[in-house]
Amino acid sequence: MENLIGEKLKELRRKKKLTLKELSEKSKLSIGFLSKLERGLCNISVESLGVIAQCLDTNVNYFFKEVKEPSNGNIVVRSYERQILYTENERRINFLLTNNINDIDFLPKLVELLPSFNEEEMLSSSHPGEEFLYVLEGILTVFINRDRYDLYPGDSTLFKSKENHIWVNFTNKIVKLIVVTSPNLFKDENLTEE
C-alpha cells in the first residue's frame, strides 16, 4: 500500500514550516509516532488524522482520495454503489453508507475488519465525540480504557470517544460491523480551508 497519508503529511508540515516537535506539541501525538507515520511505518485512525489536520489548518479530506457524490441527488445508497471511504493498515476497509457525507453531523460506515491483528500492533486512541458499533458478522474485541469486551453478531456499544479505545479482530475470519461516529470529520463545516 502506498504511503499517501505520510507523504502528504510531511509535505504539508514542511509547507507550514513546522518541525515534528512542534506538530507533536500541537497534536499531543509523539514525535516518534509522527516520524513513523510520515515514513509509512505505522498507521493512524481517521480521528487522530483529524486532529493532525486541525493542527495543520486543513481538513481530513486532504489526506484521502476525493469522495464522489452522486450527481442524481439520490438519498439511497445501493449495495453495488457503495464507495470505499478509506482503508486503514490494509486490514480495515471503511465503506460509506451515505451519499451526503458533507451534510450530516455523524458518519455512518460499514467496516470490514480483516483478521490477523495481534496485541503488539494495538494503539488505542482518544478523540472528541462518540462512537457507536454494531456487529453484523464475526467477533469484535473492543478495549475501552483497560476493559475488554467481546462483541458478537447483534451486539452493540456506544461510548464517548475521549476514552482510550481500540477495536480489533483477533479471530481468523472477517468481522463486519456498522460504525457511526460523531462528529463527522468529513462535514464541510467541521473542516477548515487551507
C-alpha positions in Angstrom: 0.0 0.0 0.0 1.3 3.4 -0.9 2.2 5.8 1.8 0.0 8.6 0.5 -1.0 9.9 4.0 2.6 10.0 5.3 3.8 11.8 2.2 1.0 14.3 2.2 1.6 14.9 6.0 5.3 15.5 5.5 4.7 17.8 2.5 2.1 19.9 4.3 4.0 20.0 7.6 7.1 21.4 5.8 4.9 23.8 3.8 3.6 25.1 7.1 7.2 25.3 8.4 6.5 23.1 11.4 9.0 20.7 12.9 7.9 17.3 14.1 8.4 18.5 17.6 6.0 21.5 17.1 3.4 19.3 15.4 3.8 16.8 18.3 3.1 19.5 20.8 0.1 20.8 19.0 -1.4 17.3 18.3 -0.4 15.6 21.5 1.0 12.7 19.4 4.6 11.6 20.0 7.4 12.8 17.7 8.3 9.1 17.2 4.8 8.2 16.1 4.6 11.2 13.7 8.0 10.4 12.2 7.0 6.7 11.6 3.7 7.9 10.1 5.5 10.2 7.6 7.7 7.3 6.6 4.9 4.9 6.2 6.0 2.6 9.1 2.7 2.9 11.1 -0.9 3.6 10.6 -3.3 6.1 12.1 -7.0 6.3 12.8 -9.1 8.8 10.8 -9.9 10.5 14.1 -6.3 11.1 15.0 -5.7 12.2 11.5 -8.4 14.7 12.0 -6.5 16.1 15.0 -3.4 16.5 12.8 -5.4 18.1 10.1 -6.7 20.7 12.5 -3.2 21.4 13.7 -2.1 22.0 10.1 -5.2 24.2 9.3 -6.6 21.8 6.7 -9.3 19.2 6.6 -9.1 15.4 6.8 -10.2 15.2 3.2 -6.7 16.5 2.2 -5.3 13.1 3.1 -7.7 11.0 1.1 -8.9 10.5 -2.4 -11.9 12.6 -3.2 -15.2 11.0 -2.4 -17.6 11.2 -5.4 -21.1 12.4 -4.5 -23.8 11.2 -6.9 -24.9 13.7 -9.4 -28.5 12.4 -9.3 -29.1 13.5 -5.7 -30.2 10.0 -4.7 -30.7 9.6 -1.0 -30.5 5.8 -1.2 -27.1 4.0 -1.4 -27.4 0.7 -3.3 -25.0 -2.0 -2.2 -23.4 -2.0 -5.7 -22.9 1.8 -5.5 -21.1 1.7 -2.1 -17.8 3.5 -2.1 -14.7 2.9 -0.1 -14.1 5.9 2.1 -10.7 4.9 3.2 -8.7 1.9 4.3 -6.5 1.6 7.4 -3.4 -0.6 7.6 -4.7 -2.8 4.8 -6.9 -4.6 7.4 -9.8 -2.2 7.9 -11.9 -1.2 5.0 -14.4 1.6 5.6 -17.3 1.9 3.2 -19.6 4.9 3.0 -23.2 4.3 3.9 -24.5 7.7 2.8 -24.4 9.9 -0.3 -24.4 13.2 1.6 -21.1 13.0 3.5 -20.8 16.8 3.7 -24.2 17.5 5.1 -24.6 15.3 8.2 -23.4 15.6 11.8 -22.4 11.9 12.1 -20.7 9.5 9.8 -22.2 6.0 9.2 -19.8 3.4 7.8 -19.8 -0.3 7.1 -16.4 -1.6 8.3 -14.8 -4.9 7.2 -12.1 -5.7 9.7 -9.7 -8.4 8.4 -8.0 -11.0 10.6 -4.5 -11.1 12.0 -4.4 -8.3 14.4 -2.1 -9.1 17.3 -1.7 -7.4 20.6 1.7 -5.9 19.7 0.2 -3.8 16.9 -2.6 -2.3 19.1 -2.5 1.5 19.5 -5.5 2.9 21.3 -6.8 6.4 20.5 -9.0 9.0 22.0 -10.7 12.0 20.3 -13.8 14.2 20.8 -17.2 12.8 20.1 -19.0 9.4 20.3 -18.7 6.0 18.6 -21.5 3.5 18.0 -20.5 0.0 16.9 -23.0 -2.8 15.8 -21.5 -6.2 14.9 -23.0 -7.8 11.9 -20.7 -10.8 11.5 -17.8 -12.2 13.5 -16.4 -11.5 16.9 -15.1 -7.9 17.6 -12.9 -7.2 20.5 -13.3 -3.7 22.0 -11.0 -2.2 24.6 -12.3 0.9 26.4 -9.7 2.2 28.8 -8.4 -1.1 30.3 -11.7 -3.0 30.0 -12.0 -5.7 27.3 -15.4 -6.6 25.7 -16.0 -9.3 23.1 -18.9 -8.3 20.9 -20.8 -11.0 18.8 -23.3 -10.6 16.0 -26.2 -8.4 17.1 -24.2 -6.8 20.0 -23.5 -3.1 20.1 -21.8 -0.5 22.1 -21.9 3.3 22.4 -19.2 5.2 24.1 -17.5 8.6 24.4 -14.5 8.7 22.1 -12.5 10.7 24.6 -12.0 7.4 26.4 -8.9 5.5 25.3 -10.2 2.8 23.0 -9.5 0.5 20.1 -11.5 -2.3 18.4 -9.7 -5.2 16.8 -10.2 -8.6 15.2 -8.3 -11.3 17.0 -10.1 -14.1 15.0 -9.2 -15.7 11.7 -12.4 -14.5 10.0 -13.6 -11.2 8.7 -15.6 -9.1 11.2 -18.3 -6.8 9.6 -19.8 -4.0 11.6 -21.7 -0.8 11.3 -19.8 2.2 12.8 -21.4 5.6 13.4 -19.1 8.3 14.6 -19.7 11.9 15.6 -18.6 14.5 14.9 -18.4 13.8 11.1 -14.8 14.9 10.3 -15.8 15.0 6.6 -18.6 17.5 7.1 -17.9 20.8 5.4 -18.5 23.0 8.5 -16.1 20.8 10.6 -13.3 21.5 8.1 -11.1 24.5 7.8 -9.9 25.6 4.5 -6.2 25.7 3.5 
